[in-house]
Amino acid sequence: MPTVPSKRLETFPNPHPERDYEINMEAPEFTCVCPRTGQPDFATIRIRYIPDQLCVELKSLKLYLWSYRAEGAFHEDVINRILDDFVEACAPRKIVVVGDFNIRGGIHTTVTAGYPSL
C-alpha cells in the first residue's frame, strides 16, 4: 500500500502528562514551492514542544510535512500554518517551530514561530 501525503496530524496519549519534558524533532528534507516563481524551496524544519495530554505521532508528521511539497507557500506562512496545525492537533504546553530555509537568490531565511507567543 503506497504512502501518501496527508494534512492530518495523528496523536497518542502522553505517557507522562504529569511532567514537563521536551520533544525535539528535525525534518531536514522539507520542500514547498514558491508561490510566485513555482520553484522549489528547501528547508530544515525544527519542532520543539512540551506536550500536555497528547503527543504527535511521527509518521503522521512526516506525511503532513510531505503534503507541502507541491503547495505554494511563503516561508512566513508555512511555518505559522505548521504551528497552528500542531497546536490544534495536540494542544502542547509550549511549542516552537523553526524553518531554516536554504539560500535562495543569495538570501538565507529562518522563520521562527511559537505558542504561547515568543
DAWO-V63690 format. One record per backbone hydrogen bond with DSSP energy under -0.5 kcal/mol. NH is the residue of the N-H (numbers start at 0). CO is the residue of the C=O. E is the energy in kcal/mol with one decimal. If there is no record, write none. Layout:
nh	co	e
NH	CO	E
NH	CO	E
This chain:
nh	co	e
5	62	-1.5
8	6	-0.6
9	7	-0.6
11	54	-2.0
13	52	-2.6
16	13	-0.7
18	15	-1.7
20	18	-0.6
22	48	-3.0
24	46	-2.7
26	44	-3.0
27	25	-0.6
29	26	-0.8
29	42	-1.4
31	40	-1.9
32	70	-2.5
33	38	-3.2
37	33	-2.3
40	31	-3.0
42	29	-2.3
43	99	-2.0
44	26	-2.4
44	42	-0.5
45	43	-0.5
45	97	-2.8
46	24	-2.6
47	95	-2.5
48	22	-2.5
49	93	-2.8
50	20	-0.6
50	48	-0.6
51	53	-0.6
53	89	-0.7
54	11	-2.7
56	9	-2.7
60	56	-1.6
61	57	-2.4
62	58	-2.4
63	59	-2.2
64	60	-2.9
65	61	-2.1
66	62	-1.1
66	63	-0.6
67	64	-1.4
68	65	-1.9
70	67	-1.6
72	32	-2.4
77	73	-2.7
78	74	-1.9
79	75	-1.4
80	76	-2.4
81	77	-2.3
82	78	-2.2
83	79	-2.5
84	80	-2.7
85	81	-2.4
86	82	-2.6
87	83	-2.4
88	84	-2.1
89	85	-2.3
90	86	-2.2
92	49	-2.5
93	49	-1.2
94	114	-2.6
95	47	-2.5
96	112	-3.0
97	45	-2.9
98	110	-3.0
99	43	-2.7
99	97	-0.6
100	98	-0.9
100	108	-2.5
101	41	-3.1
103	106	-2.2
106	103	-1.4
108	100	-0.7
108	106	-0.5
110	98	-2.3
112	96	-2.4
114	94	-2.5
